[in-house]
Amino acid sequence: MNLQKIKFDSQGLIPAIVQDANTKEVLTLAYMNEESLELSLESKETWFFSRSREKLWHKGETSGNTQTIVDIKFDCDQDALVVLVEPKGPACHTGSVSCFTESLLSGGEEKAEAAVTADFLYELENLIAERERLRPEGSYSTYLFEKGVDKILKKVGEESAEVIIAAKNRDKEELKWETADLFYHVFILLREQGLPFKEVLNVLKQRHTEKESGK
């Protein structure tokens, strides 16, 4: 990025809108100065400037909830940034995925809750990736990764059968639990195969687009 194009305000700051690169949810609004922007570009993790403390801060330095930068874009006036990230945990100090949780519109909170529910799938993917890397003792995910693809495939098959049985029996409660188990084991399989969940979503989106266009 050519920093000479960036227009910092009179205090040497520029607003940075942090957005989840996968879900596109806005996570937080912070400010960067030239130094924090340079650190962000070098480290590929978000650094900001705290206006209240008047100092640089590295997101996740104490909490561990870092944000890996995918891209940084600036607007047509060059005085605002959008930072696309892959978060390693909640963006908000309250523990929420996003700092933007309150709605001024009727029904807005319900829609926001649905978006957070979708985000959980990415949180699950990140958690499973962490289990594969660290292999914590006693973790079921660790057990599956150590047993290998044959064991994982067997579990996907078993859970698929359980979903079929629950649906055949018209047992919604059982279907709910068995479907959750199936989703989890499919995510394990995707990780073992090195296939990001977003690529699966891209296929679904493409099919939906083709269907809507009449293809």
Secondary structure, 3 states (H helix, E strand, C coil): CCHHHCCCCCCCCEEEEEEECCCCCEEEEEEECHHHHHHHHHHCECEEEECCCCEEEECCCCCCCCEEEEEEEECCCCCCEEEEEEECCCCCCCCCCCCCCCCCCCCHHHHHHHHHHHHHHHHHHHHHHHHHHHCCCCCHHHHHHHHCHHHHHHHHHHHHHHHHHHHHCCCHHHHHHHHHHHHHHHHHHHHHHCCCHHHHHHHHHHHHHHHHCCC
